[in-house]
Amino acid sequence: MGKNQHVVQREEGWAVRGAGNKRDTSHHPTQAAAIDAARDIARNQQSELVIHDREGKFRDRNSYGNDPFPTKG
């Protein structure tokens, strides 16, 4: 399983950063663009996408593989 991908705000837009990384993976002008990029990475690595709001607080989370709580049925 890969590193969780975090979408966080920066001075000039939004960034994608892998959990535990010292540097951002990519920078984007909008949160939507950053989410799209992070989603692609999370799907490829079968990890989670963690979205933060403008204040840096947790906003949403999506799992793309190895879900600890699989749905029944």
GROMACS elastic network, one bead per residue, 0.5 to 0.9 nm:
[ bonds ]
;  ai    aj funct       b0    kb
    1     4     6  0.89339   500
    1    45     6  0.61662   500
    1    46     6  0.57632   500
    1    47     6  0.59763   500
    1    65     6  0.81778   500
    1    66     6  0.75177   500
    2     5     6  0.88610   500
    2    18     6  0.88966   500
    2    42     6  0.75611   500
    2    44     6  0.84626   500
    2    46     6  0.61843   500
    2    47     6  0.53129   500
    2    48     6  0.84676   500
    3    18     6  0.57112   500
    3    19     6  0.55698   500
    3    20     6  0.79885   500
    3    42     6  0.78823   500
    3    45     6  0.73233   500
    3    46     6  0.86135   500
    3    47     6  0.60759   500
    3    48     6  0.76081   500
    4    17     6  0.84822   500
    4    18     6  0.57805   500
    4    19     6  0.53224   500
    4    20     6  0.88856   500
    4    42     6  0.68173   500
    4    45     6  0.86133   500
    4    46     6  0.88200   500
    4    47     6  0.52936   500
    4    49     6  0.59274   500
    4    50     6  0.70524   500
    5    16     6  0.65272   500
    5    17     6  0.57394   500
    5    19     6  0.60943   500
    5    38     6  0.58841   500
    5    39     6  0.79000   500
    5    41     6  0.73754   500
    5    42     6  0.62514   500
    5    47     6  0.74701   500
    5    48     6  0.62139   500
    5    50     6  0.60179   500
    5    51     6  0.84127   500
    6    15     6  0.80280   500
    6    16     6  0.55826   500
    6    17     6  0.52000   500
    6    18     6  0.61122   500
    6    19     6  0.67968   500
    6    35     6  0.87016   500
    6    38     6  0.72271   500
    6    48     6  0.84717   500
    6    49     6  0.60326   500
    6    51     6  0.58344   500
    6    52     6  0.72806   500
    7    14     6  0.68741   500
    7    15     6  0.56817   500
    7    17     6  0.66137   500
    7    18     6  0.89973   500
    7    31     6  0.75084   500
    7    34     6  0.63557   500
    7    35     6  0.63838   500
    7    38     6  0.70074   500
    7    49     6  0.77228   500
    7    50     6  0.63205   500
    7    52     6  0.58988   500
    7    53     6  0.85601   500
    8    13     6  0.88456   500
    8    14     6  0.57011   500
    8    15     6  0.53791   500
    8    16     6  0.65147   500
    8    17     6  0.76375   500
    8    31     6  0.81377   500
    8    34     6  0.84860   500
    8    50     6  0.89052   500
    8    51     6  0.68909   500
    8    52     6  0.54766   500
    8    53     6  0.71931   500
    8    54     6  0.76004   500
    8    56     6  0.65832   500
    9    12     6  0.81039   500
    9    13     6  0.60396   500
    9    15     6  0.61684   500
    9    16     6  0.89487   500
    9    31     6  0.77112   500
    9    52     6  0.76384   500
    9    53     6  0.74090   500
    9    54     6  0.59013   500
    9    55     6  0.80269   500
    9    56     6  0.71508   500
   10    13     6  0.52479   500
   10    14     6  0.52314   500
   10    15     6  0.65106   500
   10    27     6  0.84912   500
   10    54     6  0.88403   500
   11    14     6  0.79557   500
   12    27     6  0.86606   500
   12    28     6  0.84143   500
   12    29     6  0.71205   500
   13    27     6  0.71506   500
   13    28     6  0.58603   500
   13    30     6  0.58492   500
   13    31     6  0.73328   500
   13    34     6  0.89847   500
   14    26     6  0.86006   500
   14    27     6  0.58074   500
   14    28     6  0.51650   500
   14    29     6  0.61333   500
   14    30     6  0.59530   500
   14    31     6  0.55470   500
   14    32     6  0.88505   500
   14    33     6  0.82624   500
   14    34     6  0.61239   500
   15    24     6  0.63437   500
   15    25     6  0.73055   500
   15    26     6  0.56369   500
   15    28     6  0.59754   500
   15    29     6  0.86666   500
   15    30     6  0.89436   500
   15    31     6  0.80191   500
   15    34     6  0.60362   500
   15    35     6  0.88768   500
   15    38     6  0.89279   500
   16    24     6  0.58299   500
   16    25     6  0.54583   500
   16    26     6  0.53588   500
   16    27     6  0.65270   500
   16    28     6  0.82635   500
   16    34     6  0.61087   500
   16    35     6  0.78081   500
   16    37     6  0.74930   500
   16    38     6  0.59754   500
   17    20     6  0.82915   500
   17    21     6  0.66428   500
   17    22     6  0.83515   500
   17    23     6  0.68966   500
   17    25     6  0.51456   500
   17    26     6  0.72545   500
   17    38     6  0.82218   500
   18    21     6  0.54537   500
   18    22     6  0.86424   500
   18    23     6  0.83858   500
   18    24     6  0.72969   500
   18    25     6  0.68910   500
   18    38     6  0.88772   500
   19    22     6  0.88234   500
   21    24     6  0.72260   500
   21    25     6  0.84784   500
   23    26     6  0.89568   500
   24    27     6  0.73355   500
   26    34     6  0.79196   500
   26    37     6  0.82080   500
   26    38     6  0.88972   500
   27    33     6  0.89916   500
   27    34     6  0.70686   500
   28    31     6  0.71979   500
   28    32     6  0.86201   500
   28    33     6  0.59950   500
   28    34     6  0.54904   500
   28    37     6  0.88302   500
   29    32     6  0.86818   500
   29    33     6  0.70679   500
   29    34     6  0.78709   500
   30    33     6  0.53270   500
   30    34     6  0.64519   500
   30    35     6  0.87260   500
   31    34     6  0.50383   500
   31    35     6  0.60707   500
   31    36     6  0.86396   500
   32    35     6  0.50587   500
   32    36     6  0.62593   500
   32    37     6  0.87514   500
   33    36     6  0.51651   500
   33    37     6  0.63580   500
   33    38     6  0.86539   500
   34    37     6  0.51671   500
   34    38     6  0.60563   500
   34    39     6  0.84445   500
   35    38     6  0.50660   500
   35    39     6  0.58919   500
   35    40     6  0.85976   500
   35    49     6  0.80981   500
   35    51     6  0.74944   500
   36    39     6  0.51324   500
   36    40     6  0.63962   500
   36    41     6  0.88790   500
   37    40     6  0.53006   500
   37    41     6  0.65208   500
   37    42     6  0.87539   500
   38    41     6  0.51175   500
   38    42     6  0.60359   500
   38    43     6  0.85396   500
   38    49     6  0.65625   500
   38    50     6  0.87548   500
   39    42     6  0.50179   500
   39    43     6  0.60341   500
   39    44     6  0.84817   500
   39    48     6  0.82932   500
   39    49     6  0.62302   500
   39    62     6  0.85823   500
   39    64     6  0.82075   500
   40    43     6  0.52367   500
   40    44     6  0.61704   500
   40    45     6  0.86384   500
   41    44     6  0.50733   500
   41    45     6  0.60776   500
   41    46     6  0.82271   500
   41    47     6  0.82262   500
   41    49     6  0.86821   500
   42    45     6  0.51261   500
   42    46     6  0.55325   500
   42    48     6  0.56880   500
   42    49     6  0.60165   500
   42    63     6  0.79338   500
   42    64     6  0.61439   500
   42    65     6  0.84964   500
   43    47     6  0.65903   500
   43    48     6  0.80567   500
   43    49     6  0.88026   500
   43    63     6  0.84019   500
   43    64     6  0.51431   500
   43    65     6  0.72005   500
   44    47     6  0.79463   500
   44    64     6  0.83927   500
   45    48     6  0.86923   500
   45    64     6  0.81597   500
   45    65     6  0.82387   500
   46    63     6  0.77924   500
   46    64     6  0.50614   500
   46    66     6  0.66767   500
   47    62     6  0.88093   500
   47    63     6  0.62501   500
   47    64     6  0.54415   500
   47    65     6  0.59738   500
   47    66     6  0.72707   500
   47    67     6  0.85320   500
   48    61     6  0.69464   500
   48    62     6  0.56437   500
   48    64     6  0.57482   500
   48    65     6  0.77271   500
   48    67     6  0.86402   500
   49    60     6  0.82360   500
   49    61     6  0.55701   500
   49    62     6  0.51284   500
   49    63     6  0.63318   500
   49    64     6  0.76931   500
   50    58     6  0.73791   500
   50    59     6  0.77492   500
   50    60     6  0.60739   500
   50    62     6  0.66804   500
   50    63     6  0.87646   500
   51    56     6  0.88991   500
   51    57     6  0.85449   500
   51    58     6  0.62725   500
   51    59     6  0.54987   500
   51    60     6  0.51217   500
   51    61     6  0.60991   500
   51    62     6  0.85808   500
   52    55     6  0.76391   500
   52    56     6  0.51849   500
   52    57     6  0.52518   500
   52    60     6  0.70204   500
   52    61     6  0.89844   500
   53    56     6  0.52196   500
   53    57     6  0.54839   500
   53    58     6  0.64297   500
   53    59     6  0.56474   500
   53    60     6  0.87666   500
   54    57     6  0.74548   500
   55    58     6  0.89400   500
   56    59     6  0.86021   500
   58    61     6  0.81317   500
   63    66     6  0.76587   500
   63    67     6  0.60140   500
   63    68     6  0.89088   500
   64    67     6  0.71265   500
   65    68     6  0.89141   500
   66    69     6  0.87117   500
   66    70     6  0.83888   500
   67    70     6  0.56959   500
